[in-house]
């Protein structure tokens, strides 16, 4: 049972977006981004941290041969832009109308309770982001095309068996994230629909079928 064995949690870097006395809100500023608008560029100075308040954001990395790798998708509550070094190794763009909270990394040096809370939240986000990257490496290295697409849809699906989810990303985004071609992604989605594992209403609106927890099996 593919959907039973793969995690149903959404992107793990998510932190509650409206905590009481939220230190991010206390030291950050809000900025709106239009669909496709760049939040930050690859190789740009990484002196800011970001958290999605509304909408969604995609991180991408341009390889030397011109190919694009999508590194992740971020939703309300997710912290992104975390870097070990001084520069961003990827870029980030809004997938839709997004509201982002922007915090200077220097704010981590604040003293007192607020500074301690902020530092703890950043460490939490860093650990969860590392977990997400490790899970993504496992997905790319050990899972079949069908398993990759199944896991992706399950991961971003809204909680609950009857909730509809709107894909903010394109099939190309999904393909570049899963290391597949657009044609393969479309074929795997068609197979999932044929097996009753997922229901699509149009090209981007879907839900996990409440009738088939057994869902689809990996080929072979």
C-alpha positions as CSV (number, residue, x, y, z in Angstrom):
1,X,0.0,0.0,0.0
2,X,2.0,2.8,-1.3
3,X,0.0,5.7,0.3
4,X,0.0,3.8,3.6
5,X,3.7,3.3,3.7
6,X,4.9,6.7,2.7
7,X,4.7,9.7,5.0
8,X,1.5,11.8,4.8
9,X,3.1,14.8,6.5
10,X,3.4,18.0,4.5
11,X,6.6,19.9,4.1
12,X,8.4,19.4,7.5
13,X,9.9,22.9,7.8
14,X,6.6,24.3,8.7
15,X,6.2,26.3,12.0
16,X,2.9,27.6,13.3
17,X,2.5,30.9,11.5
18,X,0.6,32.7,14.2
19,X,2.3,32.0,17.6
20,X,1.5,34.4,20.5
21,X,4.2,37.0,20.7
22,X,5.8,35.6,17.6
23,X,9.5,36.8,17.6
24,X,9.5,36.5,13.8
25,X,6.7,39.1,13.6
26,X,8.4,41.3,16.2
27,X,11.6,41.7,14.2
28,X,10.5,41.0,10.6
29,X,8.8,42.9,7.8
30,X,6.1,41.7,5.4
31,X,6.4,41.8,1.6
32,X,4.1,40.6,-1.1
33,X,5.3,38.8,-4.2
34,X,3.4,38.2,-7.5
35,X,3.4,34.8,-9.2
36,X,6.8,34.2,-10.7
37,X,8.4,37.1,-8.8
38,X,11.9,36.4,-7.4
39,X,12.2,36.4,-3.6
40,X,16.0,36.0,-3.7
41,X,18.5,35.0,-6.4
42,X,21.0,32.2,-6.5
43,X,24.4,33.4,-5.2
44,X,22.8,36.4,-3.5
45,X,24.0,37.3,0.0
46,X,22.2,35.2,2.5
47,X,21.7,37.8,5.1
48,X,17.9,37.4,5.4
49,X,15.5,34.6,6.5
50,X,12.0,34.1,5.1
51,X,8.8,32.6,6.3
52,X,5.7,32.1,4.1
53,X,2.5,33.7,5.5
54,X,0.3,33.3,2.5
55,X,0.6,31.5,-0.8
56,X,3.6,29.3,-1.8
57,X,7.2,29.6,-2.9
58,X,9.5,27.4,-5.0
59,X,13.2,27.1,-4.6
60,X,15.3,26.3,-7.7
61,X,18.9,25.8,-8.6
62,X,20.4,26.4,-12.0
63,X,23.0,23.8,-12.9
64,X,26.2,24.5,-14.9
65,X,24.7,22.7,-18.0
66,X,21.6,24.9,-17.9
67,X,19.3,22.4,-16.4
68,X,17.1,23.4,-13.5
69,X,16.6,21.5,-10.2
70,X,13.6,22.3,-8.0
71,X,14.7,22.0,-4.4
72,X,11.5,22.4,-2.6
73,X,8.1,24.0,-2.1
74,X,7.2,26.1,0.8
75,X,3.7,26.9,2.3
76,X,2.3,29.1,5.1
77,X,4.4,28.6,8.2
78,X,7.5,27.3,6.3
79,X,10.9,29.0,6.9
80,X,13.2,29.1,3.9
81,X,16.4,30.7,2.8
82,X,18.4,29.0,5.5
83,X,22.1,28.7,4.5
84,X,25.3,27.5,6.2
85,X,27.4,29.8,4.0
86,X,27.2,33.5,3.2
87,X,25.4,33.1,-0.2
88,X,22.2,31.4,-1.4
89,X,22.9,28.2,-3.3
90,X,19.5,28.4,-4.9
91,X,16.9,31.0,-5.9
92,X,13.3,31.3,-4.7
93,X,10.2,32.5,-6.6
94,X,6.6,32.9,-5.6
95,X,4.3,30.3,-7.2
96,X,1.2,32.5,-6.7
97,X,0.3,35.6,-4.8
98,X,2.5,35.2,-1.8
99,X,3.0,37.1,1.5
100,X,6.4,36.6,3.0
101,X,7.8,37.6,6.4
102,X,11.4,38.7,6.0
103,X,13.9,38.7,9.0
104,X,17.5,39.9,9.1
105,X,19.9,37.2,10.3
106,X,21.4,39.8,12.5
107,X,18.2,39.7,14.5
108,X,19.4,36.4,15.9
109,X,21.9,38.3,18.0
110,X,19.1,40.0,20.0
111,X,19.4,39.4,23.7
112,X,16.7,38.4,26.1
113,X,13.7,36.1,25.8
114,X,12.8,37.3,22.3
115,X,16.2,36.6,21.0
116,X,16.3,33.1,22.6
117,X,12.8,32.3,21.1
118,X,13.9,33.4,17.7
119,X,17.1,31.4,17.8
120,X,15.2,28.3,18.9
121,X,12.7,28.6,16.1
122,X,15.5,29.0,13.5
123,X,17.3,25.9,14.9
124,X,14.0,24.0,14.7
125,X,13.5,25.1,11.1
126,X,17.1,24.2,10.2
127,X,16.6,20.7,11.6
128,X,13.4,20.2,9.8
129,X,14.8,21.4,6.6
130,X,17.7,18.9,6.9
131,X,15.1,16.2,7.4
132,X,13.3,17.3,4.3
133,X,16.5,17.2,2.2
134,X,17.3,13.7,3.5
135,X,13.9,12.5,2.7
136,X,14.1,14.0,-0.8
137,X,17.5,12.3,-1.4
138,X,15.9,8.9,-0.4
139,X,13.0,9.6,-2.7
140,X,15.2,10.3,-5.7
141,X,17.7,7.5,-5.0
142,X,15.4,4.6,-4.0
143,X,11.9,5.1,-5.2
144,X,10.3,4.3,-8.6
145,X,8.7,7.0,-10.7
146,X,5.2,5.9,-9.5
147,X,6.3,6.0,-5.9
148,X,7.8,9.5,-6.3
149,X,4.7,11.0,-7.8
150,X,2.5,9.2,-5.2
151,X,4.6,10.4,-2.3
152,X,4.6,14.0,-3.7
153,X,0.9,14.2,-4.0
154,X,0.4,12.6,-0.6
155,X,2.9,15.0,1.0
156,X,1.2,18.2,-0.2
157,X,-2.4,17.0,0.1
158,X,-4.6,18.8,2.6
159,X,-5.2,16.8,5.8
160,X,-8.4,14.7,5.8
161,X,-9.8,12.2,3.4
162,X,-12.2,14.5,1.5
163,X,-10.1,17.7,1.2
164,X,-9.3,19.1,-2.2
165,X,-5.9,20.5,-2.8
166,X,-4.9,23.0,-5.5
167,X,-1.5,22.4,-7.0
168,X,0.2,25.8,-7.2
169,X,3.1,24.4,-9.2
170,X,3.2,23.2,-12.8
171,X,3.9,19.7,-14.1
172,X,7.3,20.9,-15.1
173,X,8.0,22.0,-11.5
174,X,6.9,18.6,-10.2
175,X,9.1,16.9,-12.8
176,X,12.2,19.0,-11.9
177,X,11.6,18.3,-8.2
178,X,11.2,14.5,-8.7
179,X,14.0,14.1,-11.3
180,X,11.5,12.9,-13.9
181,X,10.3,14.2,-17.3
182,X,7.0,16.0,-17.7
183,X,5.7,13.1,-19.7
184,X,6.5,10.6,-16.9
185,X,4.8,12.7,-14.3
186,X,1.7,12.9,-16.4
187,X,1.7,9.2,-17.1
188,X,2.1,8.3,-13.4
189,X,-0.7,10.7,-12.4
190,X,-2.9,8.9,-15.0
191,X,-1.9,5.6,-13.6
192,X,-2.8,6.7,-10.0
193,X,-6.2,7.9,-11.3
194,X,-6.8,4.6,-13.1
195,X,-6.0,2.7,-9.9
196,X,-8.3,4.9,-7.9
197,X,-5.6,6.3,-5.6
198,X,-6.2,9.9,-6.5
199,X,-9.0,12.0,-8.0
200,X,-8.3,15.0,-10.2
201,X,-10.8,17.8,-11.0
202,X,-9.1,19.6,-13.9
203,X,-5.3,19.8,-14.2
204,X,-4.4,21.0,-10.7
205,X,-7.2,20.3,-8.3
206,X,-7.0,16.9,-6.7
207,X,-7.7,14.9,-3.6
208,X,-6.5,11.6,-2.3
209,X,-9.3,9.0,-2.8
210,X,-11.1,8.3,0.5
211,X,-12.1,4.9,-0.9
212,X,-8.6,3.5,-1.5
213,X,-6.2,3.5,1.4
214,X,-4.8,0.5,-0.4
215,X,-4.2,2.9,-3.3
216,X,-1.5,1.9,-5.7
217,X,1.4,-0.5,-5.5
218,X,4.8,0.1,-6.8
219,X,5.4,-1.6,-10.2
220,X,7.2,-4.9,-10.1
